[in-house]
Amino acid sequence: MASMTYLALRVYAINNANHGFHPSIKMSTLEQRRQENIKRNAILLRELELEHIKEELQPKLPPAKKRRKLDITQPTRSSARLATAPSRPDYNEDDTNVKSESASRGRNSSKKPLAKTSREILSVNSSAPESRAKHPDLDSIKAGWTSWDPVASPPKRDSFGTYHFDSHPDFTPNKSPADIIREGCFGGSYWRPLYSKRLGTTVEDDWRELPADWTAGLDVNQYMVNPEYNREINKHGVACGQSIEQWEENGWIAHEYDVRGWFQWYYRFWMGRRCEDDERQISRWKKCVGETGRWRRTLLKQYVQRGIRSVFDDGDDADGVAGEVSPVVSQTCLHWAYEVRQEALDRYWVERR
């Protein structure tokens, strides 16, 4: 308050100095000016007091903290060589999700036990005793696997190497069952003796229903009925996929039609069989490698990202990474009767779809 009183006196002195003072000025005039000064000073004092109160009431905010800059590392370049590691990648067949070995390692916590690999399941289930009760309709189910007669003609192949079926024009694979078998698939173990928990029986020797020319010259023991999954048998030299036992546990097997799943359905469909499971299997094929299938788009995107415009130069990697484009995805697509062709690659470069 002392500072405010001093300030008021100072204002009064300045005002009197500005207006001047002379004895000859009439008292009435001085009184009038004095009253005006009093009013003016009162206004100034009120304003000064309000400003002072406002400053006292203003909250004292803490100094703003600087935002911490996140240390985000750049993504590392993946290599096709990772796919050749011994542990098997895993993928969900119906969810169409392929994982590389490195991605699988990153998501698996050390506190959570890893899921069994297909090879481990093979070693357990291949020798599983038939201790469970057999399915009550086992005989009729097994009879249904071989009692069908072909009702459709073989597909036609167009100039791009795509196959067309008259009964299902939306199903357009570009690899025949014979191509898939002879090029190397399923680690050579697709037709091994298979114990089905659902049916309570072991299925074997069903590979003999295949046309003789599909397997002519092949080492059946290595390429078809091998009890151990061998990735070296596969065309792209990598392991991929889950075992048939896992497919059965996940509910992907329609036992009354094909106890070994998708590929068995495909080669029987190729041979002319038609059944009620056709629409389901074709729908799954579309999600995987159809025109908008996830694995097909993933593979084509890899070609474009590497700047590869020809399906014949995928081994010429400027950075020295040997091998093909995405071997795991390529092998998976082969299992679903698809490989990248030049026409599809050219179109993807233009349309990106």
C-alpha positions as CSV (number, residue, x, y, z in Angstrom):
1,M,0.0,0.0,0.0
2,A,2.9,2.4,0.6
3,S,3.9,2.0,-3.0
4,M,0.4,2.8,-4.1
5,T,0.2,6.0,-1.9
6,Y,3.5,7.2,-3.3
7,L,2.2,6.5,-6.8
8,A,-0.9,8.6,-6.1
9,L,1.1,11.5,-4.8
10,R,3.4,11.3,-7.8
11,V,0.4,11.4,-10.2
12,Y,-1.0,14.4,-8.3
13,A,2.3,16.3,-8.5
14,I,2.6,15.6,-12.2
15,N,-0.9,16.9,-12.9
16,N,-0.3,20.1,-11.0
17,A,2.9,20.6,-12.8
18,N,1.3,20.1,-16.1
19,H,-1.4,22.7,-15.4
20,G,0.9,25.2,-13.8
21,F,0.2,27.5,-10.8
22,H,0.2,31.2,-10.5
23,P,-1.1,33.4,-7.6
24,S,-3.2,35.4,-10.1
25,I,-5.3,32.4,-11.0
26,K,-8.6,32.6,-9.3
27,M,-9.4,30.2,-6.5
28,S,-12.5,28.9,-8.2
29,T,-10.5,27.8,-11.2
30,L,-7.9,26.1,-9.0
31,E,-10.6,24.4,-7.1
32,Q,-12.3,23.2,-10.3
33,R,-9.0,21.8,-11.5
34,R,-8.3,20.2,-8.2
35,Q,-11.6,18.4,-8.2
36,E,-11.0,17.2,-11.8
37,N,-7.6,15.9,-10.7
38,I,-9.1,14.2,-7.8
39,K,-11.5,12.4,-10.0
40,R,-8.9,11.5,-12.6
41,N,-6.5,10.3,-9.9
42,A,-9.3,8.2,-8.3
43,I,-9.8,6.5,-11.7
44,L,-6.1,5.8,-12.1
45,L,-5.9,4.4,-8.5
46,R,-8.8,2.0,-9.2
47,E,-7.1,0.8,-12.4
48,L,-3.8,0.4,-10.7
49,E,-5.4,-1.5,-7.8
50,L,-7.3,-3.8,-10.1
51,E,-4.1,-4.6,-12.1
52,H,-2.3,-5.3,-8.8
53,I,-5.0,-7.7,-7.7
54,K,-5.1,-9.4,-11.1
55,E,-1.4,-10.1,-10.9
56,E,-1.8,-11.5,-7.4
57,L,-4.6,-13.8,-8.5
58,Q,-2.9,-15.0,-11.6
59,P,-2.1,-18.8,-11.0
60,K,1.6,-19.7,-11.1
61,L,1.9,-22.4,-13.7
62,P,4.8,-24.8,-13.6
63,P,7.2,-24.5,-16.6
64,A,6.2,-26.6,-19.5
65,K,8.0,-29.9,-19.9
66,K,9.7,-30.7,-23.1
67,R,8.2,-33.7,-24.9
68,R,10.6,-36.6,-25.0
69,K,11.7,-37.4,-28.5
70,L,10.9,-41.1,-29.3
71,D,13.9,-43.1,-30.4
72,I,12.3,-45.0,-33.3
73,T,14.6,-47.3,-35.2
74,Q,14.2,-47.8,-38.9
75,P,12.8,-51.2,-40.1
76,T,15.5,-53.6,-41.0
77,R,15.7,-55.3,-44.3
78,S,14.4,-58.9,-44.4
79,S,16.3,-61.6,-46.3
80,A,15.2,-64.7,-48.1
81,R,17.9,-66.5,-46.2
82,L,15.9,-66.3,-43.0
83,A,13.3,-68.7,-44.5
84,T,15.9,-71.5,-44.7
85,A,16.3,-71.7,-41.0
86,P,15.5,-75.1,-39.4
87,S,12.5,-74.1,-37.3
88,R,9.2,-74.2,-39.1
89,P,7.1,-71.1,-39.7
90,D,3.4,-71.3,-38.8
91,Y,0.4,-70.0,-40.5
92,N,-3.3,-70.0,-40.0
93,E,-4.9,-71.6,-43.0
94,D,-8.3,-70.1,-42.8
95,D,-7.2,-66.7,-41.6
96,T,-4.7,-66.6,-44.6
97,N,-1.9,-65.3,-42.5
98,V,1.7,-66.3,-43.4
99,K,4.4,-65.5,-40.8
100,S,8.1,-65.5,-41.5
101,E,10.4,-67.3,-39.0
102,S,11.8,-63.9,-37.7
103,A,8.3,-62.5,-37.2
104,S,7.3,-65.7,-35.4
105,R,10.2,-65.4,-33.0
106,G,9.4,-61.8,-32.3
107,R,5.9,-62.5,-31.2
108,N,6.7,-65.6,-29.0
109,S,7.4,-64.5,-25.4
110,S,9.9,-66.5,-23.4
111,K,7.2,-67.0,-20.7
112,K,4.8,-68.6,-23.1
113,P,5.6,-72.1,-24.4
114,L,6.0,-72.4,-28.2
115,A,3.4,-74.3,-30.1
116,K,4.4,-77.7,-31.3
117,T,5.8,-77.7,-34.8
118,S,4.3,-79.9,-37.5
119,R,7.3,-82.1,-37.4
120,E,6.8,-82.7,-33.7
121,I,3.2,-83.5,-34.2
122,L,4.1,-85.9,-37.1
123,S,6.4,-87.8,-34.8
124,V,3.7,-88.2,-32.2
125,N,0.7,-88.9,-34.3
126,S,2.2,-91.1,-37.0
127,S,2.7,-93.9,-34.4
128,A,-0.4,-93.1,-32.4
129,P,-2.2,-96.2,-31.3
130,E,-5.8,-96.5,-32.3
131,S,-7.0,-96.5,-28.8
132,R,-10.0,-94.3,-29.3
133,A,-13.4,-95.6,-30.3
134,K,-13.8,-95.6,-34.1
135,H,-16.3,-93.3,-35.6
136,P,-19.7,-95.0,-35.8
137,D,-20.0,-94.2,-39.5
138,L,-16.3,-95.0,-40.3
139,D,-17.1,-97.7,-42.9
140,S,-19.5,-95.5,-44.9
141,I,-17.2,-92.5,-44.7
142,K,-14.2,-94.6,-46.0
143,A,-16.4,-96.0,-48.8
144,G,-17.3,-92.4,-49.8
145,W,-13.7,-91.6,-50.5
146,T,-13.5,-94.0,-53.4
147,S,-17.0,-94.7,-54.5
148,W,-17.5,-91.5,-56.5
149,D,-17.6,-91.4,-60.3
150,P,-16.2,-88.5,-62.3
151,V,-19.0,-86.2,-63.6
152,A,-16.9,-83.4,-65.1
153,S,-14.3,-83.2,-67.8
154,P,-10.8,-82.0,-67.2
155,P,-10.1,-78.2,-67.2
156,K,-9.0,-76.2,-70.2
157,R,-5.7,-74.3,-70.1
158,D,-5.5,-70.9,-71.6
159,S,-2.5,-69.1,-73.2
160,F,-1.5,-67.6,-69.8
161,G,-1.3,-71.1,-68.2
162,T,-4.5,-70.7,-66.2
163,Y,-6.9,-73.6,-65.9
164,H,-10.7,-73.2,-66.3
165,F,-13.4,-75.5,-65.1
166,D,-16.8,-75.4,-66.9
167,S,-18.7,-76.1,-63.7
168,H,-16.9,-73.4,-61.7
169,P,-15.6,-70.6,-63.9
170,D,-14.5,-68.6,-60.8
171,F,-12.0,-71.2,-59.8
172,T,-8.8,-70.5,-61.9
173,P,-5.7,-72.2,-60.5
174,N,-2.5,-72.2,-62.7
175,K,-0.8,-75.2,-61.2
176,S,-2.1,-78.8,-61.8
177,P,-2.0,-81.4,-59.1
178,A,0.7,-83.3,-61.0
179,D,2.8,-80.1,-61.3
180,I,2.6,-79.5,-57.5
181,I,3.5,-83.1,-56.7
182,R,6.4,-83.4,-59.1
183,E,7.9,-79.9,-58.3
184,G,8.0,-80.8,-54.6
185,C,5.3,-80.1,-52.0
186,F,4.3,-80.6,-48.3
187,G,7.8,-81.8,-47.4
188,G,7.2,-85.1,-49.1
189,S,4.9,-86.3,-46.3
190,Y,1.4,-85.5,-47.5
191,W,0.4,-89.2,-48.0
192,R,2.2,-90.6,-45.0
193,P,0.2,-92.9,-42.8
194,L,-2.2,-90.5,-41.0
195,Y,-3.9,-91.2,-37.8
196,S,-7.2,-89.3,-37.5
197,K,-8.4,-88.6,-34.0
198,R,-11.8,-87.7,-35.3
199,L,-12.3,-91.0,-37.0
200,G,-10.2,-93.1,-34.7
201,T,-8.3,-94.9,-37.5
202,T,-5.2,-94.7,-39.6
203,V,-5.4,-93.8,-43.2
204,E,-2.7,-94.9,-45.7
205,D,-2.0,-95.9,-49.3
206,D,-4.7,-93.5,-50.6
207,W,-2.0,-92.0,-52.9
208,R,-2.6,-95.0,-55.1
209,E,-5.8,-93.5,-56.4
210,L,-3.7,-90.9,-58.3
211,P,-3.2,-91.3,-62.1
212,A,0.0,-93.3,-62.8
213,D,1.5,-90.6,-64.9
214,W,1.4,-88.1,-62.1
215,T,3.9,-90.2,-60.0
216,A,5.9,-91.9,-62.8
217,G,9.6,-91.8,-62.0
218,L,9.1,-90.3,-58.5
219,D,10.7,-91.7,-55.4
220,V,7.3,-92.2,-53.6
221,N,9.0,-92.8,-50.2
222,Q,10.8,-89.5,-50.4
223,Y,8.3,-87.3,-52.2
224,M,4.9,-88.6,-51.0
225,V,4.9,-90.9,-48.0
226,N,7.9,-89.8,-46.0
227,P,7.1,-90.0,-42.3
228,E,9.4,-87.0,-41.7
229,Y,8.8,-83.6,-43.1
230,N,11.8,-82.7,-45.4
231,R,11.9,-79.1,-46.5
232,E,14.6,-80.0,-49.1
233,I,11.8,-81.8,-51.0
234,N,9.8,-78.6,-51.5
235,K,10.3,-76.7,-54.7
236,H,11.5,-73.5,-52.9
237,G,13.5,-75.4,-50.3
238,V,11.7,-74.0,-47.2
239,A,9.2,-75.4,-44.7
240,C,5.7,-73.9,-44.5
241,G,2.3,-74.7,-43.3
242,Q,0.7,-76.8,-40.5
243,S,0.3,-80.6,-40.3
244,I,-2.9,-82.4,-41.3
245,E,-3.4,-83.2,-37.7
246,Q,-3.5,-79.5,-36.9
247,W,-5.9,-78.9,-39.7
248,E,-8.1,-81.6,-38.2
249,E,-7.9,-80.0,-34.7
250,N,-8.8,-76.6,-36.2
251,G,-11.9,-78.0,-37.9
252,W,-10.7,-77.5,-41.5
253,I,-11.2,-81.1,-42.5
254,A,-14.5,-82.4,-44.0
255,H,-13.8,-86.1,-43.2
256,E,-16.7,-87.4,-45.2
257,Y,-15.1,-86.0,-48.4
258,D,-11.3,-85.6,-47.9
259,V,-9.6,-86.7,-44.8
260,R,-6.3,-85.0,-45.9
261,G,-7.8,-81.6,-46.5
262,W,-7.5,-79.1,-49.3
263,F,-5.0,-80.7,-51.7
264,Q,-6.8,-84.0,-51.7
265,W,-10.0,-82.2,-52.5
266,Y,-8.2,-80.4,-55.3
267,Y,-6.9,-83.4,-57.1
268,R,-10.2,-85.2,-56.8
269,F,-12.0,-82.2,-58.2
270,W,-9.5,-82.1,-61.0
271,M,-10.2,-85.8,-61.7
272,G,-13.9,-85.0,-62.1
273,R,-15.5,-85.5,-58.7
274,R,-18.1,-82.9,-57.6
275,C,-19.4,-82.8,-54.0
276,E,-21.1,-80.5,-51.5
277,D,-17.7,-79.4,-50.2
278,D,-16.7,-77.7,-53.5
279,E,-18.0,-74.2,-52.7
280,R,-16.3,-74.1,-49.3
281,Q,-12.9,-75.2,-50.7
282,I,-13.1,-72.8,-53.6
283,S,-14.0,-70.0,-51.3
284,R,-10.9,-70.8,-49.2
285,W,-8.8,-70.8,-52.4
286,K,-10.1,-67.4,-53.4
287,K,-9.1,-65.9,-50.0
288,C,-5.6,-67.4,-50.3
289,V,-4.6,-67.0,-54.0
290,G,-7.6,-65.7,-55.9
291,E,-7.6,-62.3,-57.7
292,T,-7.8,-60.6,-54.3
293,G,-6.2,-63.4,-52.2
294,R,-3.9,-62.2,-49.5
295,W,-1.0,-64.5,-50.3
296,R,-1.1,-63.7,-54.0
297,R,-1.1,-59.9,-53.3
298,T,1.7,-60.3,-50.8
299,L,3.8,-62.1,-53.3
300,L,3.2,-59.7,-56.1
301,K,3.9,-56.8,-53.8
302,Q,7.3,-58.3,-52.9
303,Y,8.2,-58.4,-56.6
304,V,7.3,-54.7,-57.0
305,Q,9.1,-53.6,-53.9
306,R,12.3,-55.3,-55.1
307,G,11.9,-53.6,-58.5
308,I,11.5,-57.0,-60.3
309,R,9.5,-56.9,-63.5
310,S,10.1,-60.4,-64.8
311,V,9.2,-63.7,-63.1
312,F,12.4,-65.1,-64.6
313,D,14.9,-62.8,-62.9
314,D,14.0,-63.2,-59.2
315,G,17.4,-64.8,-58.5
316,D,19.3,-61.8,-59.7
317,D,19.3,-59.8,-56.5
318,A,21.5,-56.7,-56.7
319,D,22.2,-56.8,-53.0
320,G,23.6,-60.3,-53.2
321,V,20.7,-62.1,-51.4
322,A,20.5,-65.4,-53.0
323,G,17.3,-67.3,-53.7
324,E,13.8,-66.3,-54.8
325,V,11.2,-63.7,-53.9
326,S,9.6,-64.7,-50.5
327,P,10.3,-68.4,-50.6
328,V,7.8,-69.2,-47.8
329,V,5.0,-67.4,-49.4
330,S,5.9,-68.8,-52.8
331,Q,5.8,-72.4,-51.4
332,T,2.5,-71.7,-49.7
333,C,1.0,-70.4,-52.9
334,L,2.3,-73.5,-54.7
335,H,0.4,-75.7,-52.2
336,W,-2.7,-73.7,-53.2
337,A,-2.1,-74.3,-56.9
338,Y,-0.8,-70.8,-57.8
339,E,2.5,-69.3,-58.9
340,V,3.2,-65.8,-60.2
341,R,3.0,-65.5,-63.9
342,Q,4.2,-62.7,-66.1
343,E,0.7,-61.4,-67.1
344,A,-0.3,-61.1,-63.4
345,L,3.0,-59.3,-62.5
346,D,2.7,-56.9,-65.4
347,R,-0.9,-56.0,-64.4
348,Y,0.1,-55.6,-60.7
349,W,2.9,-53.1,-61.7
350,V,0.2,-51.0,-63.4
351,E,-2.8,-51.4,-61.2
352,R,-1.2,-52.3,-57.9
353,R,-3.9,-54.9,-57.2
